[in-house]
Amino acid sequence: MTEATPPMMDCDQAMAELDDFLRAELSVELIDRMEAHLARCGHCRQVGTYERAFRARLERLDAGRCCPEALRARITALLAREAGTS
């Protein structure tokens, strides 16, 4: 008995799964289908490349940054005040 080949992914499916693909949150089967689609579809490959670069840029910009202490103190005070009135 031979295993059936999964159906090819279309562009709508690829775009719907792209975020999970880039976060490595797809099943092995969906990863294989996505990679096959990206190998043959220039448009989706271009979107994927852009998204990957955009996310990498955001991560670099955010590296080492945290909430300013003054803002952290205001949020903590507001949360404490709200917890006290609930």
C-alpha positions in Angstrom: 0.0 0.0 0.0 1.4 3.4 -0.9 0.8 6.6 1.0 -1.2 9.2 -0.7 0.5 12.4 -1.6 -1.0 15.3 0.4 -2.8 17.9 -1.8 -0.7 20.8 -3.0 -1.1 24.0 -1.0 -2.6 26.9 -2.8 -1.8 30.6 -2.3 -4.8 31.2 0.0 -3.7 28.4 2.3 -0.1 29.4 2.2 -0.9 33.0 3.3 -3.2 31.7 6.0 -0.4 29.5 7.4 2.5 31.9 6.8 2.6 33.3 10.3 2.6 29.9 12.0 5.2 28.7 9.4 7.6 31.6 10.2 7.1 30.9 14.0 7.9 27.2 13.3 4.5 26.2 14.7 3.2 24.0 11.9 3.1 20.2 11.8 5.8 18.5 9.8 3.3 17.7 7.0 2.3 21.4 6.8 5.9 22.5 6.8 6.6 20.2 3.9 3.5 21.5 2.0 4.5 25.1 2.7 8.1 24.6 1.6 6.9 22.9 -1.6 4.5 25.8 -2.3 7.1 28.4 -1.7 9.6 26.6 -4.0 7.1 26.9 -6.9 5.3 30.2 -6.2 7.3 33.3 -6.6 4.7 35.6 -5.2 4.2 33.7 -1.9 8.0 33.2 -1.7 8.5 37.0 -2.0 5.8 37.6 0.7 7.5 35.0 3.0 10.9 36.5 2.4 9.6 40.0 3.2 7.8 38.9 6.4 10.9 37.0 7.6 13.1 40.1 7.0 10.5 42.4 8.7 10.3 40.2 11.8 14.1 39.9 12.0 14.4 43.7 11.8 11.8 44.2 14.5 13.6 41.8 16.8 16.9 43.6 16.2 15.2 47.0 17.0 13.7 45.6 20.2 16.8 43.7 21.4 17.8 44.8 24.9 14.9 47.2 25.2 12.5 47.1 28.1 9.7 49.2 29.4 11.0 52.5 30.9 11.0 52.5 34.7 8.7 55.5 34.9 6.1 53.8 32.7 6.5 50.5 34.6 5.8 52.4 37.9 2.7 54.1 36.5 1.3 50.8 35.2 2.0 49.1 38.5 0.4 51.9 40.5 -2.7 51.8 38.2 -3.0 48.0 38.5 -2.7 48.2 42.3 -5.3 50.9 42.5 -7.7 48.9 40.3 -7.1 45.8 42.3 -7.9 47.7 45.5 -11.2 49.0 44.1 -12.5 45.7 42.7 
